[in-house]
Amino acid sequence: QVQLVESGGGLVQPGGSLRLSCAASGFTFSGYWMYWVRQAPGKGLEWVSAINAGGATYYADSVKGRFTISRDNAKNTLCLQMNSLKPEDTALYYCARVKNGEYAMDYWGNGTLVTVSS
């Protein structure tokens, strides 16, 4: 059974930092691309970042230079380090597994809420 459990969300002031984690189980984590995606209140799903099985990283323009995606295959963990946070980063953040040979997600967690506010 594939499971993805996000953690680390919370309330932070603009300019602050937060580190999100995703614990993966039920599949061979090291063999998959992984995404972070987010959904702001009243908005659609937005792709944030990706990391491939070899560790190459990709970012949306809106977060490039501020966020860093990483993975620890030995611990089956995906992380997102978020710095210089802005109010527009407020969203429910999900980690997701990517289908082999495609860009679509096939599994995701329940999300962790990040609120950036003074």
Buried (B, 14 or more C-beta within 10 A) or exposed (E): EEEBBBEBBEEBEEEEEBEBBBBBEEBEBEEBBBBBBBBBEEEEBBBBBBBEBEEEEBBBEBBEEBBBBBBEBEEBBBBBBBBEBEEEBBBBBBBBBBEEEEEEBEBBBEBBEBBBEE
